[in-house]
Amino acid sequence: MKNKILKGIAILCALACALSVAQIIRIQHQYKQGEKEYADLALNLVTLSAADDFTAPGGEPGAPIDVNFELLSQMNAEAVGWLYSPGTPINYPVVRSDDNSYYLKHLYNDQKNSSGAIFMDALNDPDMSDINTVIYGHNMKNGSMFASLQNYSDPAYLREHPVIYYMNAQHDYRIDVFACYPESAAAETYTINFDSADTYAGYLQRVWAKSEISADVPMTTDDNIVTLVTCTGYSNDRYVVLGKITQIS
């Protein structure tokens, strides 16, 4: 009897192990599949600007890439923009749905995949008119999506990558990073608009106090911001990177 019990336990353990291995293989396959889908998309839709053509009207530095938004919108009508951080893995379309759950488990092309997509908060206006535009992405173990955001806690990384670019069909924007820190899943960090300039000013003061970096980015309450959000990877908390957004074309 005892031997039968031990044998049964051994069989159950073997089955559990096999299921775990199968799950790991499935997840790794999805990671690779998602990475390839986004790499192919960038290859087909993104063109690097020439070094001597890297200027927007008025003499300001322009966006370093051009995106075929007409083709992107044909692929997904919910695509609202493109996020690009030079010298990092961030080179992705930004989508926006009616809720903040769909693109957690779907790629930009609606294919089900645990890599998800980079997506704008459902409450945000895609025309970038809100005081705070919130954009989410997974912290992937293979370094893709928003995994690189936590590198901003290192001042050297900030010096190397101080600017992120956001583009849509109408305009190009630069995002000057000025703060980053771990944050709870429910916090004022995800507030879209503020009821007064004083309220907004108070919020910015609290952001600077929590920030793990100190960046020389002039800010007033007339400036809008972008908040990039990902998981920390070790708790239910999030890691956020905030930047001042400026239209450059």
Legacy VTK file of the C-alpha trace (Angstrom):
# vtk DataFile Version 3.0
C-alpha trace
ASCII
DATASET POLYDATA
POINTS 249 float
0.000 0.000 0.000
2.765 2.375 0.960
4.593 1.674 -2.311
1.425 2.406 -4.284
1.037 5.742 -2.517
4.659 6.669 -3.146
4.302 5.641 -6.766
1.166 7.766 -7.108
2.928 10.783 -5.603
5.861 10.269 -7.968
3.500 10.170 -10.960
1.735 13.359 -9.835
5.085 15.104 -9.348
6.204 14.017 -12.805
2.966 15.308 -14.339
3.293 18.632 -12.511
6.889 18.955 -13.692
5.891 18.180 -17.277
3.104 20.757 -17.156
5.489 23.369 -15.742
8.037 22.712 -18.488
5.301 22.899 -21.135
4.114 26.222 -19.666
7.634 27.651 -19.719
8.128 26.543 -23.326
4.783 28.084 -24.317
5.632 31.404 -22.660
9.096 31.517 -24.212
7.558 30.814 -27.612
5.130 33.693 -27.135
7.956 36.015 -26.097
9.923 35.176 -29.246
6.829 35.432 -31.401
5.909 38.832 -29.957
9.458 40.111 -30.312
9.518 39.056 -33.978
6.124 40.629 -34.702
7.248 44.007 -33.362
10.674 43.811 -35.013
9.063 43.075 -38.382
6.567 45.901 -37.880
9.311 48.431 -37.129
11.291 47.192 -40.133
8.311 47.789 -42.427
6.933 51.014 -40.969
9.871 52.945 -39.504
12.487 54.906 -41.432
15.471 56.545 -39.736
15.829 60.248 -40.519
19.044 61.359 -42.194
21.530 63.075 -39.846
21.335 66.356 -41.817
17.533 66.190 -41.985
17.074 65.867 -38.224
15.503 69.307 -37.784
11.935 70.391 -37.233
10.463 73.757 -38.275
11.935 76.524 -36.137
15.346 74.897 -35.914
14.533 72.497 -33.068
15.813 68.913 -33.245
13.131 66.813 -34.893
12.098 63.204 -34.385
14.862 60.821 -35.530
12.402 58.471 -37.259
9.481 58.628 -39.682
6.521 56.276 -39.251
4.036 55.162 -41.891
0.901 55.888 -39.877
-1.394 55.315 -42.843
-0.284 51.686 -43.059
-0.300 51.307 -39.258
-3.907 52.498 -39.031
-4.880 49.982 -41.712
-3.384 47.241 -39.555
-5.170 48.432 -36.414
-7.659 51.277 -36.191
-6.868 51.571 -32.457
-3.238 52.541 -33.132
-2.768 56.114 -31.917
0.993 56.711 -32.110
4.544 55.418 -31.952
7.060 55.540 -29.086
10.789 55.571 -29.806
13.765 55.794 -27.459
17.080 55.983 -29.367
19.608 53.343 -28.364
17.080 51.260 -26.391
14.613 48.456 -27.257
11.679 50.918 -27.162
10.493 51.251 -30.765
6.818 50.333 -30.673
3.350 51.333 -31.832
1.031 52.734 -29.173
-2.560 51.522 -29.185
-5.603 52.558 -27.171
-8.701 50.530 -26.363
-11.906 51.192 -24.458
-10.387 49.538 -21.385
-6.948 48.926 -19.905
-7.030 45.135 -20.001
-7.287 44.014 -23.629
-3.750 44.903 -24.696
-2.230 43.299 -21.637
-2.583 39.989 -23.481
-2.846 41.004 -27.141
-0.275 42.307 -29.600
-0.895 45.449 -31.666
-2.465 43.223 -34.366
-5.013 41.660 -31.957
-3.068 38.396 -31.806
-3.302 36.855 -28.332
0.154 36.921 -26.759
1.459 37.489 -23.219
3.869 40.158 -24.519
0.864 42.438 -24.964
1.234 45.889 -26.487
2.288 49.377 -25.504
-1.032 51.087 -24.828
-2.378 54.465 -23.808
-4.769 54.760 -20.876
-8.373 54.428 -22.010
-9.225 57.732 -20.285
-6.614 59.697 -22.211
-7.401 61.714 -25.303
-5.122 60.417 -28.085
-4.513 63.979 -29.316
-2.117 64.485 -26.351
-4.170 67.358 -24.941
-4.394 65.951 -21.398
-2.077 67.216 -18.674
-0.853 63.659 -18.053
-0.828 61.036 -20.810
-0.325 57.589 -19.267
1.188 54.793 -21.371
1.587 51.196 -20.164
3.806 48.285 -21.199
4.983 44.961 -19.797
8.361 44.485 -18.103
9.494 41.532 -20.225
12.219 39.165 -19.041
13.780 39.192 -22.511
14.349 42.955 -22.239
11.629 43.945 -24.695
8.625 46.261 -24.321
9.100 48.500 -21.213
11.735 46.383 -19.444
14.365 49.104 -19.954
12.413 51.766 -18.027
13.883 50.726 -14.681
17.335 51.578 -16.030
16.424 55.245 -15.522
17.142 54.823 -11.816
20.817 54.956 -12.869
21.869 58.602 -13.516
24.317 57.400 -16.169
21.454 55.838 -18.128
19.504 59.092 -17.939
22.508 60.998 -19.325
22.692 58.562 -22.242
18.927 58.512 -22.927
17.453 61.822 -21.732
14.874 62.073 -24.525
12.139 59.735 -25.744
10.102 60.528 -28.856
6.387 60.130 -29.385
4.806 60.513 -32.800
1.295 60.330 -34.166
-0.262 61.041 -37.545
-0.535 64.763 -36.772
2.583 65.731 -34.797
5.968 64.716 -33.430
6.818 65.204 -29.751
9.900 64.965 -27.564
9.650 63.667 -24.017
12.347 64.990 -21.672
12.632 62.563 -18.764
12.615 64.327 -15.389
11.579 61.713 -12.796
11.320 57.980 -12.126
10.363 55.878 -9.100
8.503 52.757 -7.959
4.814 53.357 -7.345
1.787 51.442 -6.134
-0.765 50.196 -8.639
-3.323 52.721 -7.339
-1.871 56.201 -6.895
-2.249 59.805 -8.026
0.533 59.116 -10.547
-2.143 57.921 -12.986
-4.245 61.100 -12.709
-5.073 62.339 -16.217
-6.027 65.940 -15.444
-5.900 68.244 -12.412
-8.594 70.647 -11.269
-6.267 73.643 -10.876
-2.728 74.839 -11.527
-2.039 74.749 -7.789
-3.132 71.102 -7.564
-0.897 70.233 -10.494
2.028 72.163 -8.999
1.622 70.258 -5.738
1.628 66.981 -7.645
4.865 67.883 -9.462
6.496 68.740 -6.149
5.597 65.317 -4.782
6.933 63.669 -7.963
10.304 65.422 -7.620
10.465 64.428 -3.948
9.944 60.738 -4.809
12.162 60.656 -7.876
15.280 58.478 -7.892
16.996 60.887 -10.290
17.558 64.608 -10.570
17.127 65.966 -14.098
17.587 69.547 -15.275
14.262 69.868 -17.100
12.531 73.262 -16.660
8.880 72.714 -15.764
5.850 74.934 -15.253
2.178 74.129 -14.746
1.665 75.023 -18.430
3.626 71.901 -19.406
1.976 68.573 -20.106
3.664 65.323 -19.142
3.814 61.679 -20.178
3.949 58.883 -17.604
5.349 55.552 -18.786
4.296 52.642 -16.564
5.551 49.068 -16.207
5.712 46.335 -13.561
8.663 46.212 -11.196
9.052 42.484 -11.715
9.337 41.713 -8.003
6.039 42.906 -6.500
2.616 44.221 -7.440
4.062 47.725 -7.591
4.776 49.609 -10.794
7.797 51.534 -12.016
7.049 54.898 -13.597
9.104 57.237 -15.753
7.806 60.769 -16.212
8.759 63.241 -18.915
7.835 66.718 -20.077
6.256 66.552 -23.529
6.914 69.181 -26.170
5.473 69.311 -29.693
8.329 69.642 -32.179
6.489 69.392 -35.503
LINES 1 250
249 0 1 2 3 4 5 6 7 8 9 10 11 12 13 14 15 16 17 18 19 20 21 22 23 24 25 26 27 28 29 30 31 32 33 34 35 36 37 38 39 40 41 42 43 44 45 46 47 48 49 50 51 52 53 54 55 56 57 58 59 60 61 62 63 64 65 66 67 68 69 70 71 72 73 74 75 76 77 78 79 80 81 82 83 84 85 86 87 88 89 90 91 92 93 94 95 96 97 98 99 100 101 102 103 104 105 106 107 108 109 110 111 112 113 114 115 116 117 118 119 120 121 122 123 124 125 126 127 128 129 130 131 132 133 134 135 136 137 138 139 140 141 142 143 144 145 146 147 148 149 150 151 152 153 154 155 156 157 158 159 160 161 162 163 164 165 166 167 168 169 170 171 172 173 174 175 176 177 178 179 180 181 182 183 184 185 186 187 188 189 190 191 192 193 194 195 196 197 198 199 200 201 202 203 204 205 206 207 208 209 210 211 212 213 214 215 216 217 218 219 220 221 222 223 224 225 226 227 228 229 230 231 232 233 234 235 236 237 238 239 240 241 242 243 244 245 246 247 248
